[in-house]
Amino acid sequence: MTELSPTKQGIKIDSCSDMKYFIKRTSCPICGSSSYEQKCSIPYSSVELSKYIYEFYSNQGSFDFNKLMKACFVAAQCNDCLGVFQLNIPNEIFTAEIYEKWLDPIKTYNLFETKKPVGYYVDYLQGVFRLLTSVGKLPSDIQVFDFGMGWGSWLMLCKGLGCKVFGSELCEARKKHAVGLGIQVLEYSQISQHKFDLINIDQVLEHVANPYEILIHLKGALAPNGIMRIAVPNGNGIERLLAVMDWTADKSSPNTLNAIAPLEHINCFTPKALRKLVDRAGLTVFNLPNYPRMEILHSPTMEPRLFASINNRVKERMRPIYRKIIPSKAVERDSLSTDIVVKLGRPRF
């Protein structure tokens, strides 16, 4: 049974003393520095944040707001890498509850996975095409691993092209679904027993308490000439967003706080911070060749995306020139996501 938000119960508790379900960080999860500055602190029981929590989780699962009543959302910025992160993060047991109960797998599958249009998978396929072509092998010789594979959609595109596909996932329902699709599911300890030509880490590192340690673990499973794609929510302008702190702004709003969403996006990466992380892990940026986009025939479900296709094609053709002029800008940017492709080797400073 979903607990009512405190705003609906008429309860307001300002204390931030209860850390029973949280862990307080003492260093930056991106670069390891212990020098940071607190940017904001707000009780989960405050009117604006409790309303955000209630509206976000109420239709996705069953949540217990009591665990947040005396806790605070606290964001800090590292003085060294300038990455932003949440200081108080859910402990291991509470994290499992959030991703298994607050975000019920079956409810979220029906809410989101079944509503994705053809264009969503076309975009996925464009990215898969560029990555697999850059590996330089026949698809049947390519081993692909997706860390945090979700429902396996990305891996199924790779599988359809002939690749050998592997994935990992915490959620038991998603793992069972993946097995049914013919995906070989690996536990965390099994990952290092393999060498993959392509590793995908899409919208994962913002969720984990230890992104550096995970990146090092995955690096050990990368084949000598393999590549790794990392994608995280774009944290550009996060300082301004925290100053405004508009908890009513949705993902399409310029004031969205999605990049540091409470309880889940516990690490917020700007493109520069993401580069710091991969440099620290001993990985170097790999610039994908600029293969032309595949042409897609018109259909009603694709119409909104096709109106933007001219702009996208211009960007695709300009990107190689842009990268040659400013090679440090190899991290790709769009309004919602920051992507980077890396390989083994030390970075160039």
BALOBA-1460 file (C-alpha; in Angstrom, 3 decimals):
// residues 349
<rec num="1" residu="m" x="0.000" y="0.000" z="0.000"/>
<rec num="2" residu="t" x="1.434" y="3.367" z="-1.022"/>
<rec num="3" residu="e" x="1.994" y="5.755" z="1.847"/>
<rec num="4" residu="l" x="0.476" y="9.216" z="1.500"/>
<rec num="5" residu="s" x="2.926" y="12.059" z="1.150"/>
<rec num="6" residu="p" x="3.416" y="14.238" z="4.246"/>
<rec num="7" residu="t" x="1.829" y="17.179" z="2.423"/>
<rec num="8" residu="k" x="-1.382" y="15.151" z="2.152"/>
<rec num="9" residu="q" x="-1.140" y="14.086" z="5.793"/>
<rec num="10" residu="g" x="-0.462" y="17.620" z="6.990"/>
<rec num="11" residu="i" x="2.862" y="16.580" z="8.519"/>
<rec num="12" residu="k" x="6.033" y="18.631" z="8.388"/>
<rec num="13" residu="i" x="9.301" y="17.507" z="9.979"/>
<rec num="14" residu="d" x="12.386" y="19.664" z="9.433"/>
<rec num="15" residu="s" x="14.955" y="17.490" z="11.209"/>
<rec num="16" residu="c" x="17.606" y="15.776" z="9.068"/>
<rec num="17" residu="s" x="18.936" y="13.601" z="11.858"/>
<rec num="18" residu="d" x="17.734" y="10.132" z="10.810"/>
<rec num="19" residu="m" x="20.344" y="8.293" z="8.710"/>
<rec num="20" residu="k" x="18.974" y="4.793" z="9.389"/>
<rec num="21" residu="y" x="18.370" y="4.139" z="5.702"/>
<rec num="22" residu="f" x="21.203" y="6.293" z="4.321"/>
<rec num="23" residu="i" x="24.970" y="6.445" z="4.075"/>
<rec num="24" residu="k" x="26.815" y="9.751" z="4.272"/>
<rec num="25" residu="r" x="29.608" y="10.129" z="1.743"/>
<rec num="26" residu="t" x="32.902" y="11.720" z="2.755"/>
<rec num="27" residu="s" x="34.562" y="12.019" z="-0.668"/>
<rec num="28" residu="c" x="33.771" y="12.625" z="-4.318"/>
<rec num="29" residu="p" x="32.676" y="9.385" z="-6.064"/>
<rec num="30" residu="i" x="34.093" y="10.656" z="-9.370"/>
<rec num="31" residu="c" x="37.676" y="11.653" z="-8.540"/>
<rec num="32" residu="g" x="38.043" y="10.553" z="-4.917"/>
<rec num="33" residu="s" x="38.763" y="14.025" z="-3.537"/>
<rec num="34" residu="s" x="37.649" y="14.804" z="0.018"/>
<rec num="35" residu="s" x="37.436" y="18.518" z="-0.797"/>
<rec num="36" residu="y" x="33.887" y="19.513" z="-1.656"/>
<rec num="37" residu="e" x="31.355" y="22.256" z="-1.045"/>
<rec num="38" residu="q" x="27.733" y="21.719" z="-0.052"/>
<rec num="39" residu="k" x="25.427" y="23.360" z="-2.597"/>
<rec num="40" residu="c" x="21.995" y="22.709" z="-1.154"/>
<rec num="41" residu="s" x="20.155" y="20.875" z="1.606"/>
<rec num="42" residu="i" x="16.420" y="20.320" z="1.802"/>
<rec num="43" residu="p" x="14.349" y="17.932" z="3.981"/>
<rec num="44" residu="y" x="12.506" y="15.224" z="2.101"/>
<rec num="45" residu="s" x="9.549" y="16.215" z="4.284"/>
<rec num="46" residu="s" x="9.467" y="19.747" z="2.817"/>
<rec num="47" residu="v" x="6.347" y="20.572" z="0.835"/>
<rec num="48" residu="e" x="8.070" y="20.861" z="-2.548"/>
<rec num="49" residu="l" x="10.295" y="17.788" z="-2.298"/>
<rec num="50" residu="s" x="7.693" y="15.506" z="-0.699"/>
<rec num="51" residu="k" x="5.286" y="16.433" z="-3.494"/>
<rec num="52" residu="y" x="7.952" y="15.580" z="-6.080"/>
<rec num="53" residu="i" x="8.599" y="12.186" z="-4.438"/>
<rec num="54" residu="y" x="4.903" y="11.408" z="-4.187"/>
<rec num="55" residu="e" x="4.136" y="12.335" z="-7.808"/>
<rec num="56" residu="f" x="7.190" y="10.515" z="-9.155"/>
<rec num="57" residu="y" x="6.714" y="7.195" z="-7.369"/>
<rec num="58" residu="s" x="2.973" y="6.956" z="-6.749"/>
<rec num="59" residu="n" x="2.145" y="5.404" z="-10.138"/>
<rec num="60" residu="q" x="5.328" y="3.309" z="-10.453"/>
<rec num="61" residu="g" x="5.167" y="1.114" z="-7.390"/>
<rec num="62" residu="s" x="4.571" y="0.896" z="-3.643"/>
<rec num="63" residu="f" x="6.675" y="3.265" z="-1.556"/>
<rec num="64" residu="d" x="7.102" y="4.002" z="2.128"/>
<rec num="65" residu="f" x="7.623" y="7.728" z="2.771"/>
<rec num="66" residu="n" x="8.355" y="7.063" z="6.439"/>
<rec num="67" residu="k" x="11.919" y="6.175" z="5.476"/>
<rec num="68" residu="l" x="12.428" y="9.776" z="4.324"/>
<rec num="69" residu="m" x="10.656" y="11.664" z="7.105"/>
<rec num="70" residu="k" x="13.807" y="12.749" z="8.967"/>
<rec num="71" residu="a" x="16.275" y="12.641" z="6.088"/>
<rec num="72" residu="c" x="17.581" y="15.372" z="3.795"/>
<rec num="73" residu="f" x="18.485" y="15.660" z="0.147"/>
<rec num="74" residu="v" x="21.992" y="17.196" z="0.171"/>
<rec num="75" residu="a" x="23.971" y="18.023" z="-2.981"/>
<rec num="76" residu="a" x="27.675" y="18.844" z="-2.963"/>
<rec num="77" residu="q" x="30.200" y="19.874" z="-5.610"/>
<rec num="78" residu="c" x="33.751" y="18.565" z="-5.720"/>
<rec num="79" residu="n" x="36.365" y="21.325" z="-5.621"/>
<rec num="80" residu="d" x="38.724" y="19.278" z="-7.815"/>
<rec num="81" residu="c" x="36.726" y="17.678" z="-10.655"/>
<rec num="82" residu="l" x="33.651" y="19.960" z="-10.221"/>
<rec num="83" residu="g" x="31.343" y="16.955" z="-10.330"/>
<rec num="84" residu="v" x="28.151" y="17.181" z="-8.280"/>
<rec num="85" residu="f" x="26.883" y="14.339" z="-6.108"/>
<rec num="86" residu="q" x="24.393" y="13.558" z="-3.376"/>
<rec num="87" residu="l" x="26.002" y="13.352" z="0.067"/>
<rec num="88" residu="n" x="23.288" y="11.210" z="1.680"/>
<rec num="89" residu="i" x="22.626" y="8.121" z="-0.421"/>
<rec num="90" residu="p" x="20.351" y="5.120" z="0.237"/>
<rec num="91" residu="n" x="22.134" y="2.194" z="1.854"/>
<rec num="92" residu="e" x="22.265" y="-1.200" z="0.125"/>
<rec num="93" residu="i" x="19.010" y="-2.525" z="1.594"/>
<rec num="94" residu="f" x="17.081" y="0.683" z="0.915"/>
<rec num="95" residu="t" x="18.497" y="0.843" z="-2.631"/>
<rec num="96" residu="a" x="17.194" y="-2.660" z="-3.339"/>
<rec num="97" residu="e" x="13.771" y="-1.633" z="-2.008"/>
<rec num="98" residu="i" x="13.672" y="1.446" z="-4.244"/>
<rec num="99" residu="y" x="14.460" y="-0.476" z="-7.422"/>
<rec num="100" residu="e" x="12.308" y="-3.513" z="-6.658"/>
<rec num="101" residu="k" x="9.288" y="-1.994" z="-4.874"/>
<rec num="102" residu="w" x="9.183" y="1.775" z="-5.305"/>
<rec num="103" residu="l" x="9.886" y="1.152" z="-8.994"/>
<rec num="104" residu="d" x="7.890" y="-2.022" z="-9.499"/>
<rec num="105" residu="p" x="9.377" y="-3.848" z="-12.544"/>
<rec num="106" residu="i" x="6.055" y="-4.916" z="-14.033"/>
<rec num="107" residu="k" x="4.410" y="-1.514" z="-13.559"/>
<rec num="108" residu="t" x="7.360" y="0.362" z="-15.040"/>
<rec num="109" residu="y" x="7.537" y="-2.101" z="-17.951"/>
<rec num="110" residu="n" x="3.896" y="-1.451" z="-18.801"/>
<rec num="111" residu="l" x="4.277" y="2.299" z="-18.277"/>
<rec num="112" residu="f" x="7.392" y="2.827" z="-20.364"/>
<rec num="113" residu="e" x="8.702" y="-0.171" z="-22.322"/>
<rec num="114" residu="t" x="5.411" y="-0.894" z="-24.064"/>
<rec num="115" residu="k" x="4.965" y="2.776" z="-25.048"/>
<rec num="116" residu="k" x="8.221" y="3.291" z="-26.960"/>
<rec num="117" residu="p" x="7.674" y="4.229" z="-30.637"/>
<rec num="118" residu="v" x="9.557" y="2.862" z="-33.640"/>
<rec num="119" residu="g" x="11.747" y="5.965" z="-33.667"/>
<rec num="120" residu="y" x="13.160" y="5.074" z="-30.251"/>
<rec num="121" residu="y" x="14.555" y="1.808" z="-31.620"/>
<rec num="122" residu="v" x="15.762" y="3.490" z="-34.792"/>
<rec num="123" residu="d" x="17.899" y="5.812" z="-32.667"/>
<rec num="124" residu="y" x="19.221" y="2.803" z="-30.755"/>
<rec num="125" residu="l" x="20.038" y="1.072" z="-34.043"/>
<rec num="126" residu="q" x="21.928" y="4.111" z="-35.351"/>
<rec num="127" residu="g" x="24.162" y="3.989" z="-32.287"/>
<rec num="128" residu="v" x="24.626" y="0.219" z="-32.482"/>
<rec num="129" residu="f" x="25.588" y="0.528" z="-36.157"/>
<rec num="130" residu="r" x="28.331" y="3.071" z="-35.402"/>
<rec num="131" residu="l" x="29.702" y="1.105" z="-32.449"/>
<rec num="132" residu="l" x="29.771" y="-2.299" z="-34.127"/>
<rec num="133" residu="t" x="31.323" y="-0.895" z="-37.304"/>
<rec num="134" residu="s" x="34.068" y="0.682" z="-35.183"/>
<rec num="135" residu="v" x="34.916" y="-2.685" z="-33.597"/>
<rec num="136" residu="g" x="36.179" y="-3.836" z="-36.993"/>
<rec num="137" residu="k" x="35.018" y="-7.451" z="-36.856"/>
<rec num="138" residu="l" x="32.261" y="-9.508" z="-38.394"/>
<rec num="139" residu="p" x="29.156" y="-9.338" z="-36.181"/>
<rec num="140" residu="s" x="29.348" y="-13.096" z="-35.571"/>
<rec num="141" residu="d" x="32.807" y="-12.588" z="-34.014"/>
<rec num="142" residu="i" x="31.777" y="-9.688" z="-31.761"/>
<rec num="143" residu="q" x="31.024" y="-10.250" z="-28.074"/>
<rec num="144" residu="v" x="28.840" y="-7.521" z="-26.581"/>
<rec num="145" residu="f" x="28.116" y="-6.856" z="-22.919"/>
<rec num="146" residu="d" x="25.479" y="-4.471" z="-21.542"/>
<rec num="147" residu="f" x="26.016" y="-3.546" z="-17.881"/>
<rec num="148" residu="g" x="22.605" y="-2.693" z="-16.423"/>
<rec num="149" residu="m" x="20.749" y="-3.992" z="-19.487"/>
<rec num="150" residu="g" x="17.228" y="-3.210" z="-18.287"/>
<rec num="151" residu="w" x="14.788" y="-5.217" z="-20.379"/>
<rec num="152" residu="g" x="17.460" y="-6.090" z="-22.964"/>
<rec num="153" residu="s" x="16.252" y="-3.923" z="-25.874"/>
<rec num="154" residu="w" x="19.718" y="-2.672" z="-26.810"/>
<rec num="155" residu="l" x="21.203" y="-6.168" z="-26.668"/>
<rec num="156" residu="m" x="18.426" y="-7.582" z="-28.831"/>
<rec num="157" residu="l" x="19.398" y="-5.179" z="-31.614"/>
<rec num="158" residu="c" x="22.978" y="-6.427" z="-31.343"/>
<rec num="159" residu="k" x="21.753" y="-10.029" z="-31.268"/>
<rec num="160" residu="g" x="19.638" y="-9.417" z="-34.356"/>
<rec num="161" residu="l" x="22.786" y="-8.329" z="-36.192"/>
<rec num="162" residu="g" x="24.522" y="-11.578" z="-35.251"/>
<rec num="163" residu="c" x="26.556" y="-10.635" z="-32.166"/>
<rec num="164" residu="k" x="27.053" y="-12.818" z="-29.115"/>
<rec num="165" residu="v" x="25.270" y="-10.933" z="-26.345"/>
<rec num="166" residu="f" x="25.734" y="-10.846" z="-22.577"/>
<rec num="167" residu="g" x="24.150" y="-8.660" z="-19.932"/>
<rec num="168" residu="s" x="23.871" y="-8.000" z="-16.217"/>
<rec num="169" residu="e" x="21.044" y="-6.594" z="-14.144"/>
<rec num="170" residu="l" x="20.103" y="-6.419" z="-10.467"/>
<rec num="171" residu="c" x="16.361" y="-6.866" z="-10.944"/>
<rec num="172" residu="e" x="15.311" y="-10.533" z="-10.953"/>
<rec num="173" residu="a" x="12.308" y="-9.915" z="-13.222"/>
<rec num="174" residu="r" x="14.522" y="-8.262" z="-15.852"/>
<rec num="175" residu="k" x="17.106" y="-11.051" z="-15.622"/>
<rec num="176" residu="k" x="14.418" y="-13.698" z="-16.142"/>
<rec num="177" residu="h" x="13.085" y="-11.730" z="-19.112"/>
<rec num="178" residu="a" x="16.574" y="-11.522" z="-20.632"/>
<rec num="179" residu="v" x="17.148" y="-15.264" z="-20.295"/>
<rec num="180" residu="g" x="13.899" y="-15.802" z="-22.198"/>
<rec num="181" residu="l" x="15.248" y="-13.612" z="-25.004"/>
<rec num="182" residu="g" x="18.395" y="-15.702" z="-25.347"/>
<rec num="183" residu="i" x="20.701" y="-13.241" z="-23.588"/>
<rec num="184" residu="q" x="23.440" y="-14.772" z="-21.444"/>
<rec num="185" residu="v" x="23.029" y="-13.152" z="-18.018"/>
<rec num="186" residu="l" x="26.159" y="-12.663" z="-15.909"/>
<rec num="187" residu="e" x="26.507" y="-11.986" z="-12.211"/>
<rec num="188" residu="y" x="28.899" y="-9.212" z="-11.195"/>
<rec num="189" residu="s" x="31.625" y="-11.685" z="-10.175"/>
<rec num="190" residu="q" x="31.438" y="-13.449" z="-13.556"/>
<rec num="191" residu="i" x="32.082" y="-10.359" z="-15.680"/>
<rec num="192" residu="s" x="35.874" y="-10.470" z="-15.282"/>
<rec num="193" residu="q" x="35.945" y="-14.025" z="-16.684"/>
<rec num="194" residu="h" x="35.166" y="-12.642" z="-20.164"/>
<rec num="195" residu="k" x="36.733" y="-10.320" z="-22.713"/>
<rec num="196" residu="f" x="34.246" y="-8.197" z="-24.635"/>
<rec num="197" residu="d" x="34.684" y="-6.284" z="-27.877"/>
<rec num="198" residu="l" x="31.985" y="-3.807" z="-26.879"/>
<rec num="199" residu="i" x="30.740" y="-2.867" z="-23.407"/>
<rec num="200" residu="n" x="27.697" y="-0.634" z="-23.018"/>
<rec num="201" residu="i" x="27.031" y="1.312" z="-19.794"/>
<rec num="202" residu="d" x="23.916" y="3.330" z="-20.536"/>
<rec num="203" residu="q" x="22.254" y="5.411" z="-17.780"/>
<rec num="204" residu="v" x="23.873" y="3.388" z="-14.997"/>
<rec num="205" residu="l" x="26.835" y="5.222" z="-13.433"/>
<rec num="206" residu="e" x="24.622" y="8.005" z="-12.100"/>
<rec num="207" residu="h" x="22.797" y="5.390" z="-9.977"/>
<rec num="208" residu="v" x="25.706" y="3.622" z="-8.295"/>
<rec num="209" residu="a" x="27.563" y="4.489" z="-5.089"/>
<rec num="210" residu="n" x="30.969" y="3.611" z="-6.542"/>
<rec num="211" residu="p" x="31.201" y="4.520" z="-10.256"/>
<rec num="212" residu="y" x="35.016" y="4.443" z="-10.301"/>
<rec num="213" residu="e" x="35.253" y="0.941" z="-8.827"/>
<rec num="214" residu="i" x="32.638" y="-0.333" z="-11.273"/>
<rec num="215" residu="l" x="34.457" y="1.229" z="-14.223"/>
<rec num="216" residu="i" x="37.717" y="-0.440" z="-13.135"/>
<rec num="217" residu="h" x="35.906" y="-3.790" z="-12.841"/>
<rec num="218" residu="l" x="34.424" y="-3.441" z="-16.345"/>
<rec num="219" residu="k" x="37.747" y="-2.274" z="-17.760"/>
<rec num="220" residu="g" x="39.147" y="-5.681" z="-16.802"/>
<rec num="221" residu="a" x="36.582" y="-7.320" z="-19.097"/>
<rec num="222" residu="l" x="37.413" y="-5.183" z="-22.134"/>
<rec num="223" residu="a" x="39.254" y="-6.936" z="-24.977"/>
<rec num="224" residu="p" x="42.595" y="-5.360" z="-26.041"/>
<rec num="225" residu="n" x="41.019" y="-3.601" z="-29.023"/>
<rec num="226" residu="g" x="37.559" y="-3.316" z="-27.522"/>
<rec num="227" residu="i" x="35.569" y="-0.144" z="-26.914"/>
<rec num="228" residu="m" x="33.293" y="0.939" z="-24.083"/>
<rec num="229" residu="r" x="30.354" y="3.306" z="-24.424"/>
<rec num="230" residu="i" x="29.254" y="5.290" z="-21.377"/>
<rec num="231" residu="a" x="26.071" y="7.385" z="-21.302"/>
<rec num="232" residu="v" x="24.790" y="9.406" z="-18.343"/>
<rec num="233" residu="p" x="22.289" y="12.246" z="-17.868"/>
<rec num="234" residu="n" x="23.798" y="15.572" z="-18.901"/>
<rec num="235" residu="g" x="24.703" y="17.596" z="-15.805"/>
<rec num="236" residu="n" x="25.668" y="20.803" z="-17.613"/>
<rec num="237" residu="g" x="24.426" y="23.877" z="-15.732"/>
<rec num="238" residu="i" x="23.644" y="21.912" z="-12.574"/>
<rec num="239" residu="e" x="24.792" y="24.754" z="-10.298"/>
<rec num="240" residu="r" x="22.161" y="27.073" z="-11.774"/>
<rec num="241" residu="l" x="19.520" y="24.361" z="-11.555"/>
<rec num="242" residu="l" x="20.239" y="23.731" z="-7.877"/>
<rec num="243" residu="a" x="20.015" y="27.470" z="-7.221"/>
<rec num="244" residu="v" x="16.594" y="27.602" z="-8.900"/>
<rec num="245" residu="m" x="15.551" y="24.216" z="-7.443"/>
<rec num="246" residu="d" x="12.279" y="23.810" z="-9.321"/>
<rec num="247" residu="w" x="10.968" y="20.392" z="-8.294"/>
<rec num="248" residu="t" x="7.956" y="20.816" z="-10.582"/>
<rec num="249" residu="a" x="10.086" y="20.977" z="-13.762"/>
<rec num="250" residu="d" x="9.799" y="17.886" z="-15.958"/>
<rec num="251" residu="k" x="12.585" y="16.385" z="-18.092"/>
<rec num="252" residu="s" x="11.817" y="18.627" z="-21.074"/>
<rec num="253" residu="s" x="12.115" y="21.817" z="-18.998"/>
<rec num="254" residu="p" x="15.337" y="23.895" z="-18.955"/>
<rec num="255" residu="n" x="15.029" y="23.808" z="-15.157"/>
<rec num="256" residu="t" x="14.849" y="20.017" z="-14.876"/>
<rec num="257" residu="l" x="16.700" y="18.458" z="-11.941"/>
<rec num="258" residu="n" x="16.651" y="15.010" z="-13.556"/>
<rec num="259" residu="a" x="20.461" y="14.835" z="-13.681"/>
<rec num="260" residu="i" x="20.544" y="14.745" z="-9.874"/>
<rec num="261" residu="a" x="17.132" y="13.188" z="-9.159"/>
<rec num="262" residu="p" x="16.798" y="12.393" z="-5.430"/>
<rec num="263" residu="l" x="17.495" y="8.804" z="-4.298"/>
<rec num="264" residu="e" x="18.376" y="7.586" z="-7.797"/>
<rec num="265" residu="h" x="20.746" y="9.925" z="-9.676"/>
<rec num="266" residu="i" x="23.213" y="10.112" z="-6.824"/>
<rec num="267" residu="n" x="26.078" y="11.156" z="-9.140"/>
<rec num="268" residu="c" x="25.737" y="14.077" z="-11.552"/>
<rec num="269" residu="f" x="28.169" y="14.200" z="-14.470"/>
<rec num="270" residu="t" x="29.047" y="17.186" z="-16.571"/>
<rec num="271" residu="p" x="31.013" y="16.223" z="-19.711"/>
<rec num="272" residu="k" x="34.209" y="17.410" z="-17.968"/>
<rec num="273" residu="a" x="33.498" y="15.337" z="-14.857"/>
<rec num="274" residu="l" x="32.857" y="12.274" z="-17.002"/>
<rec num="275" residu="r" x="36.212" y="12.804" z="-18.708"/>
<rec num="276" residu="k" x="37.842" y="13.023" z="-15.266"/>
<rec num="277" residu="l" x="36.325" y="9.671" z="-14.336"/>
<rec num="278" residu="v" x="37.523" y="7.842" z="-17.452"/>
<rec num="279" residu="d" x="40.982" y="9.453" z="-17.170"/>
<rec num="280" residu="r" x="41.217" y="8.283" z="-13.573"/>
<rec num="281" residu="a" x="40.296" y="4.751" z="-14.670"/>
<rec num="282" residu="g" x="43.128" y="4.721" z="-17.223"/>
<rec num="283" residu="l" x="40.824" y="4.815" z="-20.248"/>
<rec num="284" residu="t" x="41.226" y="7.048" z="-23.260"/>
<rec num="285" residu="v" x="38.620" y="8.649" z="-25.501"/>
<rec num="286" residu="f" x="37.922" y="6.918" z="-28.800"/>
<rec num="287" residu="n" x="36.369" y="9.088" z="-31.503"/>
<rec num="288" residu="l" x="33.871" y="7.077" z="-33.516"/>
<rec num="289" residu="p" x="34.139" y="7.445" z="-37.299"/>
<rec num="290" residu="n" x="31.348" y="9.624" z="-38.642"/>
<rec num="291" residu="y" x="29.308" y="7.074" z="-40.541"/>
<rec num="292" residu="p" x="26.261" y="8.565" z="-42.292"/>
<rec num="293" residu="r" x="22.886" y="8.043" z="-40.708"/>
<rec num="294" residu="m" x="20.652" y="5.401" z="-42.250"/>
<rec num="295" residu="e" x="17.714" y="6.805" z="-44.173"/>
<rec num="296" residu="i" x="14.333" y="5.855" z="-42.725"/>
<rec num="297" residu="l" x="11.142" y="5.679" z="-44.746"/>
<rec num="298" residu="h" x="8.308" y="7.917" z="-43.600"/>
<rec num="299" residu="s" x="5.645" y="6.569" z="-41.286"/>
<rec num="300" residu="p" x="3.147" y="8.428" z="-39.040"/>
<rec num="301" residu="t" x="4.890" y="7.285" z="-35.835"/>
<rec num="302" residu="m" x="8.204" y="8.651" z="-37.094"/>
<rec num="303" residu="e" x="6.923" y="12.065" z="-38.178"/>
<rec num="304" residu="p" x="8.048" y="14.148" z="-35.156"/>
<rec num="305" residu="r" x="11.574" y="12.764" z="-35.438"/>
<rec num="306" residu="l" x="11.756" y="13.227" z="-39.195"/>
<rec num="307" residu="f" x="11.122" y="16.964" z="-38.838"/>
<rec num="308" residu="a" x="14.369" y="17.121" z="-36.856"/>
<rec num="309" residu="s" x="16.331" y="14.942" z="-39.287"/>
<rec num="310" residu="i" x="17.836" y="17.818" z="-41.303"/>
<rec num="311" residu="n" x="19.280" y="19.381" z="-38.170"/>
<rec num="312" residu="n" x="20.620" y="15.998" z="-37.053"/>
<rec num="313" residu="r" x="22.305" y="15.400" z="-40.419"/>
<rec num="314" residu="v" x="24.037" y="18.763" z="-40.253"/>
<rec num="315" residu="k" x="25.316" y="17.908" z="-36.780"/>
<rec num="316" residu="e" x="26.548" y="14.505" z="-37.975"/>
<rec num="317" residu="r" x="28.505" y="16.048" z="-40.850"/>
<rec num="318" residu="m" x="29.983" y="18.824" z="-38.735"/>
<rec num="319" residu="r" x="31.056" y="16.632" z="-35.809"/>
<rec num="320" residu="p" x="34.330" y="15.307" z="-37.384"/>
<rec num="321" residu="i" x="35.416" y="18.874" z="-38.224"/>
<rec num="322" residu="y" x="34.463" y="20.046" z="-34.746"/>
<rec num="323" residu="r" x="36.446" y="17.247" z="-33.132"/>
<rec num="324" residu="k" x="39.565" y="17.977" z="-35.206"/>
<rec num="325" residu="i" x="39.461" y="21.639" z="-34.229"/>
<rec num="326" residu="i" x="38.613" y="20.981" z="-30.557"/>
<rec num="327" residu="p" x="39.582" y="17.348" z="-29.794"/>
<rec num="328" residu="s" x="38.836" y="17.749" z="-26.090"/>
<rec num="329" residu="k" x="35.166" y="18.035" z="-27.025"/>
<rec num="330" residu="a" x="34.991" y="14.359" z="-27.956"/>
<rec num="331" residu="v" x="32.271" y="13.864" z="-25.360"/>
<rec num="332" residu="e" x="28.987" y="14.040" z="-27.222"/>
<rec num="333" residu="r" x="26.284" y="16.341" z="-25.866"/>
<rec num="334" residu="d" x="22.582" y="16.709" z="-26.276"/>
<rec num="335" residu="s" x="19.905" y="18.139" z="-24.025"/>
<rec num="336" residu="l" x="19.389" y="15.022" z="-21.930"/>
<rec num="337" residu="s" x="22.421" y="12.749" z="-22.188"/>
<rec num="338" residu="t" x="26.205" y="12.876" z="-22.228"/>
<rec num="339" residu="d" x="27.898" y="10.054" z="-24.165"/>
<rec num="340" residu="i" x="31.542" y="9.077" z="-24.402"/>
<rec num="341" residu="v" x="33.279" y="6.124" z="-26.062"/>
<rec num="342" residu="v" x="36.571" y="4.936" z="-24.567"/>
<rec num="343" residu="k" x="39.200" y="2.211" z="-24.989"/>
<rec num="344" residu="l" x="42.137" y="0.824" z="-23.029"/>
<rec num="345" residu="g" x="45.189" y="3.016" z="-22.589"/>
<rec num="346" residu="r" x="46.331" y="6.065" z="-20.749"/>
<rec num="347" residu="p" x="44.692" y="9.403" z="-21.618"/>
<rec num="348" residu="r" x="46.636" y="12.188" z="-23.270"/>
<rec num="349" residu="f" x="46.939" y="15.243" z="-21.053"/>
